[in-house]
Amino acid sequence: MQFEHLGAQPRIHPEAVIAPTAVVSGDVTIGAGCQVLHGAVITAEGGPITLGEHVIVMENALIRASATHPVHIGSHVLVGPTASLSGATVGDEVFLATGVRVFNGARIGDRSEVRINSVVHLRTVLPPESVVPIGWIAVGDPAQMLSPDRHDEIWALQKELDFPGYVFGLDRETPDLMIQLTERYGAALARHQGDRRLD
């Protein structure tokens, strides 16, 4: 399914294949030889998304851009089932395995591997040919690789990256943080009410 969002329509190369149950919405460019499988969602929430050539987006993966955090995925990239990528830049020949989470402002260098259920956190930079082990968390610039049992160390690094400030423009110490966050984000997402289905 393809949707016009905020006046922008997807641009899909004629040699790309989009499954009938996939959703492609807004300012999305999909290059030659790309495959977007069933249940995948590629949604440009005010910022552009670009997929190079021969990108495979597998079942139920999510790729999302915002006005302040576009998405660029290079060529010959595999985005695994149920992976989630938001506002990030991914180089060429990158493998993002099943269940991977990549957050806003992250940059993943060419020929890197982010393995099953791993996380590349907010504003984290992975140099070319990096490997994030299964279930591990990459955080910071330069990236540090930490196992999930090292929560206190992860949080110390992650807190400085300021997720609510960077993504939503809100101070973490705001007493009604979740009220402001959900109301502001909900208003932005409500812009989908005017979307127009194209196919």
Contacts in CASP RR format, 6 or more apart in sequence:
PFRMAT RR
TARGET T0000
AUTHOR 0000-0000-0000
METHOD contacts of the structure
MODEL  1
MQFEHLGAQPRIHPEAVIAPTAVVSGDVTIGAGCQVLHGAVITAEGGPIT
LGEHVIVMENALIRASATHPVHIGSHVLVGPTASLSGATVGDEVFLATGV
RVFNGARIGDRSEVRINSVVHLRTVLPPESVVPIGWIAVGDPAQMLSPDR
HDEIWALQKELDFPGYVFGLDRETPDLMIQLTERYGAALARHQGDRRLD
1 20 0 8 1.000
1 21 0 8 1.000
1 22 0 8 1.000
1 23 0 8 1.000
1 24 0 8 1.000
1 197 0 8 1.000
1 199 0 8 1.000
2 9 0 8 1.000
2 10 0 8 1.000
2 12 0 8 1.000
2 18 0 8 1.000
2 23 0 8 1.000
2 24 0 8 1.000
2 25 0 8 1.000
2 197 0 8 1.000
2 198 0 8 1.000
2 199 0 8 1.000
3 10 0 8 1.000
3 23 0 8 1.000
3 24 0 8 1.000
3 25 0 8 1.000
3 26 0 8 1.000
3 195 0 8 1.000
3 196 0 8 1.000
3 197 0 8 1.000
3 198 0 8 1.000
4 26 0 8 1.000
4 195 0 8 1.000
4 196 0 8 1.000
4 198 0 8 1.000
5 25 0 8 1.000
5 26 0 8 1.000
5 27 0 8 1.000
5 43 0 8 1.000
5 44 0 8 1.000
5 45 0 8 1.000
5 46 0 8 1.000
5 191 0 8 1.000
5 192 0 8 1.000
5 195 0 8 1.000
6 26 0 8 1.000
6 27 0 8 1.000
6 46 0 8 1.000
6 191 0 8 1.000
7 26 0 8 1.000
8 26 0 8 1.000
8 27 0 8 1.000
8 44 0 8 1.000
8 46 0 8 1.000
9 26 0 8 1.000
9 198 0 8 1.000
10 24 0 8 1.000
10 25 0 8 1.000
10 26 0 8 1.000
10 27 0 8 1.000
10 28 0 8 1.000
10 29 0 8 1.000
10 30 0 8 1.000
10 42 0 8 1.000
10 198 0 8 1.000
11 28 0 8 1.000
11 29 0 8 1.000
11 30 0 8 1.000
12 18 0 8 1.000
12 24 0 8 1.000
12 28 0 8 1.000
12 30 0 8 1.000
12 31 0 8 1.000
13 30 0 8 1.000
13 31 0 8 1.000
13 32 0 8 1.000
13 33 0 8 1.000
13 34 0 8 1.000
15 31 0 8 1.000
15 32 0 8 1.000
15 33 0 8 1.000
16 30 0 8 1.000
16 31 0 8 1.000
16 32 0 8 1.000
16 33 0 8 1.000
16 34 0 8 1.000
16 35 0 8 1.000
16 36 0 8 1.000
17 33 0 8 1.000
17 34 0 8 1.000
17 35 0 8 1.000
17 36 0 8 1.000
18 24 0 8 1.000
18 30 0 8 1.000
18 36 0 8 1.000
19 36 0 8 1.000
19 37 0 8 1.000
19 38 0 8 1.000
19 39 0 8 1.000
19 40 0 8 1.000
20 38 0 8 1.000
21 38 0 8 1.000
21 39 0 8 1.000
22 36 0 8 1.000
22 37 0 8 1.000
22 38 0 8 1.000
22 39 0 8 1.000
22 40 0 8 1.000
22 41 0 8 1.000
22 42 0 8 1.000
22 57 0 8 1.000
23 39 0 8 1.000
23 40 0 8 1.000
23 41 0 8 1.000
23 42 0 8 1.000
23 43 0 8 1.000
24 30 0 8 1.000
24 36 0 8 1.000
24 42 0 8 1.000
24 43 0 8 1.000
25 41 0 8 1.000
25 42 0 8 1.000
25 43 0 8 1.000
25 44 0 8 1.000
25 192 0 8 1.000
25 195 0 8 1.000
26 43 0 8 1.000
26 44 0 8 1.000
26 46 0 8 1.000
27 44 0 8 1.000
27 46 0 8 1.000
27 47 0 8 1.000
27 48 0 8 1.000
27 49 0 8 1.000
27 65 0 8 1.000
28 42 0 8 1.000
28 43 0 8 1.000
28 44 0 8 1.000
28 48 0 8 1.000
28 49 0 8 1.000
28 50 0 8 1.000
28 51 0 8 1.000
29 48 0 8 1.000
29 49 0 8 1.000
29 50 0 8 1.000
29 51 0 8 1.000
29 52 0 8 1.000
30 36 0 8 1.000
30 42 0 8 1.000
30 51 0 8 1.000
30 52 0 8 1.000
30 55 0 8 1.000
31 51 0 8 1.000
31 52 0 8 1.000
31 53 0 8 1.000
31 55 0 8 1.000
32 53 0 8 1.000
32 54 0 8 1.000
33 53 0 8 1.000
33 54 0 8 1.000
33 55 0 8 1.000
34 51 0 8 1.000
34 52 0 8 1.000
34 53 0 8 1.000
34 54 0 8 1.000
34 55 0 8 1.000
34 56 0 8 1.000
34 57 0 8 1.000
35 55 0 8 1.000
35 56 0 8 1.000
35 57 0 8 1.000
36 42 0 8 1.000
36 57 0 8 1.000
37 56 0 8 1.000
37 57 0 8 1.000
37 58 0 8 1.000
37 59 0 8 1.000
37 61 0 8 1.000
38 59 0 8 1.000
38 60 0 8 1.000
39 59 0 8 1.000
39 60 0 8 1.000
40 57 0 8 1.000
40 58 0 8 1.000
40 59 0 8 1.000
40 60 0 8 1.000
40 61 0 8 1.000
40 62 0 8 1.000
40 63 0 8 1.000
41 61 0 8 1.000
41 62 0 8 1.000
41 63 0 8 1.000
41 64 0 8 1.000
42 49 0 8 1.000
42 51 0 8 1.000
42 57 0 8 1.000
42 63 0 8 1.000
43 49 0 8 1.000
43 62 0 8 1.000
43 63 0 8 1.000
43 64 0 8 1.000
43 65 0 8 1.000
44 64 0 8 1.000
44 65 0 8 1.000
44 71 0 8 1.000
45 64 0 8 1.000
45 65 0 8 1.000
45 66 0 8 1.000
45 67 0 8 1.000
45 188 0 8 1.000
45 189 0 8 1.000
45 191 0 8 1.000
46 65 0 8 1.000
46 66 0 8 1.000
46 67 0 8 1.000
47 65 0 8 1.000
47 66 0 8 1.000
47 67 0 8 1.000
47 69 0 8 1.000
47 70 0 8 1.000
48 65 0 8 1.000
48 70 0 8 1.000
48 71 0 8 1.000
49 63 0 8 1.000
49 65 0 8 1.000
49 70 0 8 1.000
49 71 0 8 1.000
49 72 0 8 1.000
49 73 0 8 1.000
50 70 0 8 1.000
50 71 0 8 1.000
50 72 0 8 1.000
50 73 0 8 1.000
50 74 0 8 1.000
51 57 0 8 1.000
51 73 0 8 1.000
51 74 0 8 1.000
51 77 0 8 1.000
52 73 0 8 1.000
52 74 0 8 1.000
52 75 0 8 1.000
52 77 0 8 1.000
53 75 0 8 1.000
53 76 0 8 1.000
54 75 0 8 1.000
54 76 0 8 1.000
55 73 0 8 1.000
55 74 0 8 1.000
55 75 0 8 1.000
55 76 0 8 1.000
55 77 0 8 1.000
55 78 0 8 1.000
55 79 0 8 1.000
56 77 0 8 1.000
56 78 0 8 1.000
56 79 0 8 1.000
56 80 0 8 1.000
57 63 0 8 1.000
57 79 0 8 1.000
57 80 0 8 1.000
58 78 0 8 1.000
58 79 0 8 1.000
58 80 0 8 1.000
58 81 0 8 1.000
58 83 0 8 1.000
58 98 0 8 1.000
59 81 0 8 1.000
59 82 0 8 1.000
60 81 0 8 1.000
60 82 0 8 1.000
61 79 0 8 1.000
61 80 0 8 1.000
61 81 0 8 1.000
61 82 0 8 1.000
61 83 0 8 1.000
61 84 0 8 1.000
61 85 0 8 1.000
62 83 0 8 1.000
62 84 0 8 1.000
62 85 0 8 1.000
62 86 0 8 1.000
63 71 0 8 1.000
63 73 0 8 1.000
63 79 0 8 1.000
63 85 0 8 1.000
63 86 0 8 1.000
64 71 0 8 1.000
64 84 0 8 1.000
64 85 0 8 1.000
64 86 0 8 1.000
64 87 0 8 1.000
65 71 0 8 1.000
65 86 0 8 1.000
65 87 0 8 1.000
66 86 0 8 1.000
66 87 0 8 1.000
66 104 0 8 1.000
66 167 0 8 1.000
69 86 0 8 1.000
69 87 0 8 1.000
69 88 0 8 1.000
69 104 0 8 1.000
69 105 0 8 1.000
69 167 0 8 1.000
70 87 0 8 1.000
71 85 0 8 1.000
71 86 0 8 1.000
71 87 0 8 1.000
71 88 0 8 1.000
71 89 0 8 1.000
72 89 0 8 1.000
72 90 0 8 1.000
72 91 0 8 1.000
73 79 0 8 1.000
73 85 0 8 1.000
73 90 0 8 1.000
73 91 0 8 1.000
73 94 0 8 1.000
74 90 0 8 1.000
74 91 0 8 1.000
74 92 0 8 1.000
74 94 0 8 1.000
75 92 0 8 1.000
75 93 0 8 1.000
76 92 0 8 1.000
76 93 0 8 1.000
77 90 0 8 1.000
77 91 0 8 1.000
77 92 0 8 1.000
77 93 0 8 1.000
77 94 0 8 1.000
77 95 0 8 1.000
77 96 0 8 1.000
78 94 0 8 1.000
78 95 0 8 1.000
78 96 0 8 1.000
79 85 0 8 1.000
79 96 0 8 1.000
79 100 0 8 1.000
80 96 0 8 1.000
80 97 0 8 1.000
80 98 0 8 1.000
80 99 0 8 1.000
80 100 0 8 1.000
81 98 0 8 1.000
81 99 0 8 1.000
82 98 0 8 1.000
82 99 0 8 1.000
83 96 0 8 1.000
83 97 0 8 1.000
83 98 0 8 1.000
83 99 0 8 1.000
83 100 0 8 1.000
83 101 0 8 1.000
83 102 0 8 1.000
84 99 0 8 1.000
84 100 0 8 1.000
84 101 0 8 1.000
84 102 0 8 1.000
85 96 0 8 1.000
85 100 0 8 1.000
85 101 0 8 1.000
85 102 0 8 1.000
86 102 0 8 1.000
86 103 0 8 1.000
86 104 0 8 1.000
87 103 0 8 1.000
87 104 0 8 1.000
87 105 0 8 1.000
87 106 0 8 1.000
88 102 0 8 1.000
88 103 0 8 1.000
88 104 0 8 1.000
88 105 0 8 1.000
88 106 0 8 1.000
88 107 0 8 1.000
88 108 0 8 1.000
88 120 0 8 1.000
89 105 0 8 1.000
89 106 0 8 1.000
89 107 0 8 1.000
89 108 0 8 1.000
90 96 0 8 1.000
90 102 0 8 1.000
90 108 0 8 1.000
90 109 0 8 1.000
91 108 0 8 1.000
91 109 0 8 1.000
91 110 0 8 1.000
91 112 0 8 1.000
92 110 0 8 1.000
92 111 0 8 1.000
93 110 0 8 1.000
93 111 0 8 1.000
94 108 0 8 1.000
94 109 0 8 1.000
94 110 0 8 1.000
94 111 0 8 1.000
94 112 0 8 1.000
94 113 0 8 1.000
94 114 0 8 1.000
95 112 0 8 1.000
95 113 0 8 1.000
95 114 0 8 1.000
96 102 0 8 1.000
96 108 0 8 1.000
96 114 0 8 1.000
97 113 0 8 1.000
97 114 0 8 1.000
97 115 0 8 1.000
97 116 0 8 1.000
97 117 0 8 1.000
97 118 0 8 1.000
97 134 0 8 1.000
98 116 0 8 1.000
98 117 0 8 1.000
99 116 0 8 1.000
99 117 0 8 1.000
100 114 0 8 1.000
100 115 0 8 1.000
100 116 0 8 1.000
100 117 0 8 1.000
100 118 0 8 1.000
100 119 0 8 1.000
100 120 0 8 1.000
101 118 0 8 1.000
101 119 0 8 1.000
101 120 0 8 1.000
102 108 0 8 1.000
102 114 0 8 1.000
102 119 0 8 1.000
102 120 0 8 1.000
103 119 0 8 1.000
103 120 0 8 1.000
103 121 0 8 1.000
103 122 0 8 1.000
103 123 0 8 1.000
103 124 0 8 1.000
103 163 0 8 1.000
104 122 0 8 1.000
104 123 0 8 1.000
104 166 0 8 1.000
104 167 0 8 1.000
105 122 0 8 1.000
105 123 0 8 1.000
105 124 0 8 1.000
105 166 0 8 1.000
106 120 0 8 1.000
106 121 0 8 1.000
106 122 0 8 1.000
106 123 0 8 1.000
106 124 0 8 1.000
106 125 0 8 1.000
106 126 0 8 1.000
107 124 0 8 1.000
107 125 0 8 1.000
107 126 0 8 1.000
108 114 0 8 1.000
108 120 0 8 1.000
108 126 0 8 1.000
108 130 0 8 1.000
109 126 0 8 1.000
109 127 0 8 1.000
109 128 0 8 1.000
109 129 0 8 1.000
109 130 0 8 1.000
110 128 0 8 1.000
110 129 0 8 1.000
111 128 0 8 1.000
111 129 0 8 1.000
112 126 0 8 1.000
112 127 0 8 1.000
112 128 0 8 1.000
112 129 0 8 1.000
112 130 0 8 1.000
112 131 0 8 1.000
112 132 0 8 1.000
113 130 0 8 1.000
113 131 0 8 1.000
113 132 0 8 1.000
114 120 0 8 1.000
114 126 0 8 1.000
114 132 0 8 1.000
114 138 0 8 1.000
115 131 0 8 1.000
115 132 0 8 1.000
115 133 0 8 1.000
115 134 0 8 1.000
115 135 0 8 1.000
115 136 0 8 1.000
116 134 0 8 1.000
116 135 0 8 1.000
117 134 0 8 1.000
117 135 0 8 1.000
118 132 0 8 1.000
118 133 0 8 1.000
118 134 0 8 1.000
118 135 0 8 1.000
118 136 0 8 1.000
118 137 0 8 1.000
118 138 0 8 1.000
119 132 0 8 1.000
119 135 0 8 1.000
119 136 0 8 1.000
119 137 0 8 1.000
119 138 0 8 1.000
119 139 0 8 1.000
120 126 0 8 1.000
120 132 0 8 1.000
120 138 0 8 1.000
120 143 0 8 1.000
121 137 0 8 1.000
121 138 0 8 1.000
121 139 0 8 1.000
121 140 0 8 1.000
121 157 0 8 1.000
121 158 0 8 1.000
121 161 0 8 1.000
122 139 0 8 1.000
122 158 0 8 1.000
122 161 0 8 1.000
122 162 0 8 1.000
122 163 0 8 1.000
122 166 0 8 1.000
122 167 0 8 1.000
123 140 0 8 1.000
123 141 0 8 1.000
123 161 0 8 1.000
123 166 0 8 1.000
124 138 0 8 1.000
124 139 0 8 1.000
124 140 0 8 1.000
124 141 0 8 1.000
124 143 0 8 1.000
124 161 0 8 1.000
125 140 0 8 1.000
125 141 0 8 1.000
125 142 0 8 1.000
125 143 0 8 1.000
126 132 0 8 1.000
126 138 0 8 1.000
126 143 0 8 1.000
127 142 0 8 1.000
127 143 0 8 1.000
130 138 0 8 1.000
130 143 0 8 1.000
132 138 0 8 1.000
132 145 0 8 1.000
133 145 0 8 1.000
133 147 0 8 1.000
135 147 0 8 1.000
135 148 0 8 1.000
136 145 0 8 1.000
136 146 0 8 1.000
136 147 0 8 1.000
136 148 0 8 1.000
137 145 0 8 1.000
137 146 0 8 1.000
137 147 0 8 1.000
137 148 0 8 1.000
137 154 0 8 1.000
138 144 0 8 1.000
138 145 0 8 1.000
138 146 0 8 1.000
139 146 0 8 1.000
139 154 0 8 1.000
139 157 0 8 1.000
139 158 0 8 1.000
139 161 0 8 1.000
140 157 0 8 1.000
140 161 0 8 1.000
144 157 0 8 1.000
146 153 0 8 1.000
146 154 0 8 1.000
146 157 0 8 1.000
148 154 0 8 1.000
159 172 0 8 1.000
162 172 0 8 1.000
163 172 0 8 1.000
164 170 0 8 1.000
164 171 0 8 1.000
164 172 0 8 1.000
164 174 0 8 1.000
164 177 0 8 1.000
164 181 0 8 1.000
165 171 0 8 1.000
165 172 0 8 1.000
168 181 0 8 1.000
168 184 0 8 1.000
168 185 0 8 1.000
170 177 0 8 1.000
170 180 0 8 1.000
170 181 0 8 1.000
170 184 0 8 1.000
171 177 0 8 1.000
174 180 0 8 1.000
END
